[in-house]
Amino acid sequence: MSTAARDDDWAHLGAVGSNLARLASDFDSRTWGYSKLKDLLIAHPAFDIKYESPGDGKQKVVLTRRKGA
């Protein structure tokens, strides 16, 4: 997560997922009972999730960080 984080400690979920795939190619959120990485992080007590609009009518992006960051 730290490699994908911005200066404010929030990281785009897509970047976190890409880093996970690169660093732990066998990682699969379905192993933990969640169909999506977002759902796994929402359920995990150590992570915060928020949605941010980039503006200009673009779709909101999902951001995550470790709690207390």
C-alpha positions as CSV (number, residue, x, y, z in Angstrom):
1,M,0.0,0.0,0.0
2,S,2.8,2.4,0.8
3,T,4.2,2.2,-2.7
4,A,0.8,3.4,-4.1
5,A,0.0,6.0,-1.5
6,R,-0.2,9.7,-2.2
7,D,1.3,12.4,0.1
8,D,-1.9,12.2,2.2
9,D,-1.5,8.4,2.7
10,W,-4.5,7.5,0.6
11,A,-3.9,5.1,-2.3
12,H,-6.0,4.3,-5.3
13,L,-7.5,0.8,-4.9
14,G,-6.5,-0.1,-8.4
15,A,-2.9,0.7,-7.8
16,V,-3.0,-1.3,-4.6
17,G,-4.4,-4.3,-6.5
18,S,-1.8,-4.0,-9.2
19,N,1.0,-3.9,-6.6
20,L,-0.5,-7.0,-4.8
21,A,-0.6,-8.9,-8.1
22,R,3.0,-8.0,-8.8
23,L,4.3,-8.8,-5.3
24,A,2.1,-11.8,-4.4
25,S,0.9,-13.3,-7.6
26,D,-1.0,-16.0,-5.7
27,F,-3.1,-13.5,-3.7
28,D,-6.8,-13.7,-4.4
29,S,-9.5,-11.9,-2.3
30,R,-11.8,-14.9,-3.0
31,T,-9.6,-17.0,-0.8
32,W,-10.7,-14.8,2.1
33,G,-14.4,-15.0,1.1
34,Y,-14.6,-11.7,-0.8
35,S,-15.3,-11.4,-4.5
36,K,-13.5,-8.0,-4.7
37,L,-10.4,-6.5,-3.0
38,K,-12.6,-3.5,-2.0
39,D,-15.0,-5.7,-0.1
40,L,-12.1,-7.4,1.7
41,L,-10.6,-4.0,2.8
42,I,-14.0,-2.7,3.9
43,A,-14.4,-5.7,6.2
44,H,-10.9,-5.6,7.5
45,P,-10.6,-3.4,10.7
46,A,-7.1,-2.1,9.8
47,F,-8.2,-0.2,6.6
48,D,-10.2,2.9,5.8
49,I,-12.0,3.2,2.4
50,K,-13.4,6.4,0.8
51,Y,-14.7,7.4,-2.5
52,E,-13.4,10.5,-4.2
53,S,-14.7,12.3,-7.3
54,P,-12.0,13.5,-9.7
55,G,-14.4,16.1,-11.0
56,D,-15.5,16.9,-14.5
57,G,-18.3,14.3,-14.3
58,K,-15.8,11.4,-14.1
59,Q,-16.6,8.3,-12.1
60,K,-15.7,8.3,-8.4
61,V,-12.5,6.4,-7.5
62,V,-12.0,4.2,-4.5
63,L,-9.2,5.1,-2.1
64,T,-7.8,3.2,0.8
65,R,-5.3,3.6,3.7
66,R,-4.3,1.9,6.9
67,K,-6.3,3.2,9.8
68,G,-4.5,5.8,11.9
69,A,-2.3,6.9,9.0
